[in-house]
Amino acid sequence: MMPVKITERHAMNDAVKNLDAPSFESFLVQCQILSPDLLSVVRREKGKERRSFEKILLNLHLINEEQLTELLSDFSGLPLADLSHTDLSHVHPLFTELSPLLSTELSSHPTWLPFKKEEETLHIAVADPLKERDRSHLTYQLSSFQCIFYVAPASQIERLRRLPEQEDPSLSDLFATLDSSSLTVPSLVSAELIPRILDRCLTEAVHQRASDIHLETESKFIRIRLRVDGQLLLYHSFHRDFWDSFCVHLKVCSQMNIAESRLPQSGRFSRKIEGEEIDFRVSTHPTKHGESIVIRVLDRVKALLSLHEIGFPLPTIACLKDTLQIPQGLFIVSGPTGSGKTTTLYSILTHLNTPARNIMTLEQPIEYELPFVRQTEIQENSFFTFANGVRSILRQDPDILFIGEVRDADTAQMALRASMTGHQVYTTLHAPRALGTIQRLTDLGLSSAALAGNLKGLLSQRLIRSLCPRCRQRRPLSFQESCLIQEDTDQFVYDPIGCSFCHQTGYKGRFPLVEFIPCTEAFNQLILDKAPLAVLEKEARTIGYVPLAEQGIQALLEGLTSLSELCSVVSLEKEIL
């Protein structure tokens, strides 16, 4: 079991510590988390929706769950407990042991969880420390123990309270039931089981950290594959007889036209999975054997990751934060599809998002909803293009613009024009390397004179799979491999093996390789002078630039990834482009 992280919140900022607020609502106002007028909005919504004050705060995106938990800890004086790495197999026996001591009502209450016992001391996490009566009842009914209470996120408590007997049957069991029963009452069985089958697929995708679910039609069967860490893995196959019912149910959930199967469609829906609200974006596409469907998994928590949490090296983060303070200019993130460009830019926007700034975005589509950011979705085949969107936004008094992608000369011109008129502009571009971005922009019609002085940062990244720490195998470099990476043969590397922990893949998770170039005055002067790429790279190295291949080789020698994985992600040849 991973240790539970306990954070004492008592030695907090004196200005907050000395607040004497009669209620949590007043506490938020005094802390300047809510203004009095926003508090009125929350109270009005609370009256309409019949939900708790805390849930309304979350639904309105005024704060996220992590911030709410910290504020509840500050107000109540209880320490924080991070249960994200707590093992269910440890919690369930403890909960079972305590159940006979508790009333049925208290035992089934979903907002508390015992997570550790030390002799006569019982450590209990609560999601709502404001309910002191519940804590009193727990202390009374568990009087044989000294109860110590902590605050933990509700989603973590809900996940750990799922007892084994409450877990859903496997997908194979559900399809076996559907197969055996559909011959008698097919419509009734389908109506009951198809929604459960979809929910099981979605839950398993979230558990395996899949980015996409592929539902692929063959002549007689349907294949389900999950994209995990960038690789497609076979999950399940089922007979085509059940496909029509499955497809109709998924289209209804996604608000699509169930009668249309000859044209592509798109839609989205949400599900609450183990306490977390997860969005799913659905895309259908007609093929020879029927509609192929891909479901993109959009975890809202990942949209608000910090630059540290997405795995950037500390020197890169420090340099990046300095660059982000520049009040105007064009910042471009490049890389292939699926390399994490959008996640990086959302992290940057989250870092820049303050009440003093007006941040506006143009996206196709909007993947995550960002609090206090004006987001606009660009529809395909419409007059409202990225370029037209920038023209409109510039009349909305923005401070920061995020343009989903620069695809054409018109959008490139408008993005540059916005950066030249006192705005920060962030966008993505398909270019193989950070240095290749400059050539790509000139190909789109932007002059070196216009770029020089208006570029503030160039970033390129790749996502590379991490070796499973439990089964990786160490070995010496071969002569051919040492020549490829230009290292001595006495170096060691690791190979993927495969075990139950990594689902026999040999890999667990991914981390970014990041090239970052802050566009300093000297670098911009070289752009103006149309210096060759070799000269640009030499200057970039003086300000912290490290090519992707060199970073990858360092990660290889540290045992973080394998040589085969590295070669599949970056070119190890000594070329700039």
Secondary structure as UniProt FT lines:
FT   STRAND          5..7
FT   HELIX           14..17
FT   HELIX           24..30
FT   TURN            31..32
FT   HELIX           36..49
FT   HELIX           53..59
FT   TURN            60..61
FT   HELIX           65..76
FT   STRAND          80..82
FT   TURN            84..85
FT   HELIX           88..98
FT   HELIX           99..101
FT   HELIX           104..107
FT   TURN            110..111
FT   STRAND          112..118
FT   TURN            119..120
FT   STRAND          121..126
FT   TURN            129..130
FT   HELIX           132..141
FT   TURN            142..144
FT   STRAND          146..151
FT   HELIX           154..160
FT   HELIX           164..166
FT   HELIX           171..181
FT   TURN            182..184
FT   HELIX           186..207
FT   TURN            208..209
FT   STRAND          210..217
FT   STRAND          221..228
FT   TURN            229..230
FT   STRAND          231..239
FT   HELIX           240..242
FT   HELIX           243..253
FT   TURN            254..255
FT   TURN            258..259
FT   STRAND          265..273
FT   TURN            274..275
FT   STRAND          276..287
FT   TURN            288..289
FT   STRAND          290..299
FT   HELIX           300..303
FT   TURN            307..311
FT   HELIX           314..324
FT   STRAND          329..334
FT   TURN            337..338
FT   HELIX           341..352
FT   TURN            355..356
FT   STRAND          359..363
FT   TURN            371..372
FT   STRAND          374..377
FT   TURN            380..381
FT   HELIX           386..393
FT   TURN            394..395
FT   STRAND          400..403
FT   HELIX           409..420
FT   TURN            421..422
FT   STRAND          424..429
FT   TURN            434..435
FT   HELIX           436..443
FT   TURN            444..445
FT   HELIX           448..451
FT   TURN            452..454
FT   STRAND          455..467
FT   TURN            469..471
FT   STRAND          473..476
FT   HELIX           479..485
FT   TURN            489..490
FT   STRAND          492..495
FT   TURN            500..504
FT   STRAND          507..518
FT   HELIX           521..528
FT   TURN            529..530
FT   HELIX           533..542
FT   TURN            543..544
FT   HELIX           548..557
FT   TURN            558..559
FT   HELIX           563..569
//
